[in-house]
């Protein structure tokens, strides 16, 4: 299963914390694929939350309830939006390419949600990398390299190709699932499709 | 539990078909409250689907998958948007006030989703009322009466007061749940709140 996610997406916290255990239970391999959901949402004029204080209030309460449902510690609403300059996305993309993607994503989301240190600002990304025992300055340099920036474009294009419009999204073949509350359904689909018909083409 | 719904809302089909059985299992009384979600979404500039073909395509597939999950027959995507002149909303509101609200709502959604007869056009609403063994012309007249139009405004205001921004919504005291995929959580909350803290005020 393909796990498309953005390091600054709120509900994505729930999936980043849950997906490894739930996928392991089902024996479903997961490919972690960071992408630039912000670019796609801007292309769609998909202003999910901007200017909608009632939806914001609801979102944080819903995430709090879902965290309790799943046994995750909730420390109150963190800052949002975050990673405005996409630093965390660049590092998450590099990490995914170098084989430590899940490790970095979990650490970055934990820093944001548990400790309220927003990703992509104030040296937080470097601190997260350091806590993982890696060379932050070398990694931040590689994250800025054209090769890595091209990876972000390619992964965001891959998300566009399957019709992704938000984070988190889960893809099994052509079948798209959007939102942490569809994670279990996506994993079940990966084991066995639950409908005989294919997903309609874009 | 308060069940706020709009007769022309797509995901609301799932809740209208499921809520009675699930509430009965838990012994939770449900008050069916039609309201004008369209007015609220326009006030919020909440354009959930307009101009977003990828989200439309996804929504229908997601509803198809959820219908299969819950054992509901799916007949393919019906027309949408519907009830543009709010005729079905006016009758649903009258029916709720007269004690046959759930009966009408189920019949109207079945007509729309199962038989692809869109609510609020082509005499469909009158036909639905007739199939319920009621006097369509008398009911349509009462539905247009100022008293009933005032009910719609009052119920829509009640939805605004609790911060509702979409349909279906479920309210237990101050606690708001949005979306058919939160129906079970809302019913569980009605039996016993699952968080100690209250929902933040608007």
Interface residues (C-beta under 8 A of the other chain):
Chain A: X44 X45 X46 X51 X52 X54 X55 X57 X58 X60 X61 X62 X64 X65 X68 X69 X163 X165 X176 X177 X178 X181 X182 X185 X194 X195 X199 X200 X202
Chain B: X44 X45 X46 X51 X52 X54 X55 X57 X58 X60 X61 X62 X64 X65 X68 X69 X163 X164 X165 X176 X177 X178 X181 X182 X185 X194 X195 X199 X200 X202
